[in-house]
Amino acid sequence: MTPNQEIQIQVHTDSDGMIHLDIPTDLIDQDLQLKVSFATPKPKSPQDEELQEILANAKPTSNLAEYAGKLNLTEDPLTFQENIRSEW
């Protein structure tokens, strides 16, 4: 085990607000200095939930490379582009 090691765990407080930690180490019969900090999870905003719903219902991405070289053009691309631009 390295001299400074960080362990991250997720716990749930019991009915009296206490947290009980059982942290296994490979160190036997040694004194350790332990630092404990905690953070509460950020509540989900309505936008987060809406984004998750959009992502869940999104179509899978397409592989456009499979269409490369498969277009049958009826006219020269530059001529087509000039005709389209002249319509504006």
MOHUBEL-V429061 format. One line per field, one symbol per residue. psi: psi as a letter, one per 40 degrees, with the letter a starting at -180 (. if undefined). A space follows every 50 residues. Layout:
psi = ???
This chain:
psi = hidhhhhhihihiadeeihhhhhiiehhfihihhhhiiiiihihiddddd ddddddeiiiiigedeeheehhieihdddddddddee.
